[in-house]
Amino acid sequence: NNQFGTVWSQPTMQGVTDWTGNGGYNILYFNGTATTNSANTQYDGGYNTGSEKLWGTTSFTGSSPRGDNFVMMDGDPQVGGGGGLSQTINGLTAGASYTVSFTWAGAQLQSRTGATTEMLTVSLGNQKANTNTVSNVSKGFTGWVTQAYVFTASTTSEVLSFLAVGTPTGLPPVVVLTDVSVTATPEPGTLAVLGVGLTGLLAARRRRTARRARG
């Protein structure tokens, strides 16, 4: 398990490609290792990140839905302003819409106990969207949820970022994140053209069926 992008470590770490931490507290968990000490334990700046395990439940055994690695972000605002990630997305079209999809959950570290709340703020450029706030019982896990938001690019290059926000301070409230994707969103005009095309195909099929019935 690798700690990265925090006040205790360098901005990027092994296994985290193209993403930068924001100075909060973030840990990359290799799939299946989050609830147990990992063989990938890494000491960074004297801080043993391998000891930072998450509580396991019947719905969470340390794995993500697709079996991918995932990142934990500490939502405590007193720890570097909250854990967060960012990546610059290039090759966008100004004025075009893009769907940002991701899978996340609220979790808790085994080094703490107590009820918490968690949420994510998702940004593309200067546009922001907030997930719902979830409540998490002590030693709990809220369950993985996949969400998507549509943003409009202002320029050809925008910064995509995720910021964990939670309460109370000191426990800490943490968010786990995986399966992030950015895809171009079809314009309404494109969808309308596709709809007309499908309608035409259905009409042609009906005409052929009617001719066969008469014959």
Residue pairs with C-beta under 8 A, 6 or more apart in sequence:
1 27
1 28
1 29
1 30
1 33
1 34
1 38
1 40
1 41
1 42
1 49
1 50
1 52
2 13
2 14
2 15
2 16
2 27
2 28
2 40
2 42
2 44
2 49
3 9
3 13
3 25
3 26
3 27
3 28
3 42
3 44
3 47
3 49
3 52
4 10
4 11
4 12
4 13
4 16
4 21
4 26
4 27
4 28
5 11
5 12
5 13
5 16
5 19
5 20
5 21
5 22
5 23
5 24
5 26
5 83
5 84
5 85
6 21
6 23
6 24
6 25
6 26
6 80
6 83
7 23
7 24
7 25
7 79
7 80
8 25
8 44
8 45
8 47
9 21
9 44
9 45
9 47
10 44
11 20
11 21
12 19
12 20
12 21
13 28
13 42
13 44
14 42
15 28
15 30
15 69
16 28
16 71
18 87
19 71
19 85
19 86
19 87
20 85
20 86
20 87
21 83
21 84
21 85
22 80
22 81
22 82
22 83
22 84
22 85
22 86
22 161
22 163
23 80
23 81
24 73
24 74
24 79
24 80
24 81
24 82
24 83
24 84
24 164
25 73
25 74
25 76
25 79
25 80
25 83
25 172
26 71
26 72
26 73
26 74
26 83
26 84
26 85
27 49
27 52
27 71
27 72
28 69
28 70
28 71
28 72
29 38
29 54
29 62
29 69
29 70
29 71
29 72
29 176
30 38
30 40
30 69
31 62
31 63
31 64
31 67
31 68
31 69
31 70
32 61
32 62
32 63
33 39
33 40
33 62
34 53
34 54
34 56
34 62
34 63
34 70
34 72
34 107
34 176
35 53
35 54
35 55
35 56
35 60
35 61
35 62
35 110
36 53
36 62
37 50
37 51
37 53
38 50
40 50
41 48
41 49
41 50
41 51
42 49
42 50
43 49
51 111
52 72
52 109
52 110
52 111
53 109
53 110
53 111
54 60
54 62
54 72
54 107
54 108
54 109
54 110
54 141
54 174
54 176
55 107
55 108
55 109
55 110
55 139
55 140
55 141
56 62
56 141
57 139
57 140
57 141
59 141
59 143
60 105
60 107
60 141
60 143
64 70
64 103
64 144
64 176
64 178
64 179
65 103
65 144
65 146
65 178
65 179
66 103
66 178
66 179
68 178
68 179
69 178
70 176
70 177
70 178
71 85
71 176
71 177
71 178
72 83
72 107
72 174
72 175
72 176
72 177
73 82
73 83
73 84
73 85
73 162
73 163
73 164
73 174
73 175
73 176
73 177
74 82
74 83
74 164
74 172
74 173
74 174
75 82
75 83
75 118
75 119
75 164
75 165
75 166
75 167
75 172
75 173
75 174
75 175
76 82
76 166
76 169
76 170
76 171
76 172
76 173
77 165
77 169
78 169
78 170
79 172
82 163
82 164
82 165
82 166
83 163
83 164
83 174
83 175
84 161
84 162
84 163
84 164
85 161
85 162
85 177
86 159
86 160
86 161
86 162
87 159
87 160
87 161
88 157
88 158
88 159
88 160
89 124
89 157
89 158
89 159
89 160
89 182
90 156
90 157
91 156
91 157
92 98
92 153
92 155
92 156
92 157
92 158
93 153
93 156
93 184
94 153
94 154
94 155
94 156
95 152
95 153
96 152
96 153
96 184
96 185
97 150
97 151
97 152
97 153
97 184
97 185
97 187
98 124
98 150
98 151
98 152
98 153
98 182
98 183
98 184
98 185
99 148
99 149
99 150
99 182
99 183
99 184
99 185
100 122
100 124
100 148
100 149
100 150
100 151
100 160
100 180
100 181
100 182
101 146
101 147
101 148
101 179
101 180
101 181
101 182
101 183
102 120
102 122
102 146
102 147
102 148
102 162
102 177
102 178
102 179
102 180
102 181
103 144
103 145
103 146
103 147
103 177
103 178
103 179
104 120
104 131
104 144
104 145
104 147
104 175
104 176
104 177
104 178
105 134
105 141
105 142
105 143
105 144
105 145
105 175
105 176
106 116
106 117
106 118
106 134
106 135
106 136
106 140
106 141
106 142
106 166
106 173
106 174
106 175
106 176
107 118
107 136
107 140
107 141
107 142
107 174
107 175
107 176
108 116
108 136
108 138
108 139
108 140
108 141
108 171
108 173
108 174
109 172
109 174
110 139
112 170
112 171
112 172
113 138
113 139
113 171
114 138
114 168
114 171
115 135
115 136
115 137
115 138
115 140
116 135
116 136
116 166
116 167
116 168
116 171
116 172
116 173
116 174
117 133
117 134
117 135
117 136
117 166
117 167
117 173
118 133
118 134
118 136
118 142
118 164
118 165
118 166
118 173
118 174
118 175
119 130
119 131
119 132
119 133
119 134
119 164
119 165
119 166
119 175
120 130
120 131
120 162
120 163
120 164
120 165
120 175
120 177
121 128
121 129
121 130
121 131
121 162
121 163
121 165
122 128
122 129
122 130
122 131
122 149
122 161
122 162
123 129
123 159
123 160
123 161
123 162
123 163
124 151
124 153
124 158
124 159
124 160
124 182
125 151
125 153
125 154
125 155
125 158
125 159
126 154
127 151
127 152
129 149
129 151
131 147
134 142
135 142
136 142
136 173
146 179
150 185
151 158
160 180
160 182
162 177
162 180
164 173
164 174
164 175
166 172
166 173
166 174
166 175
167 173
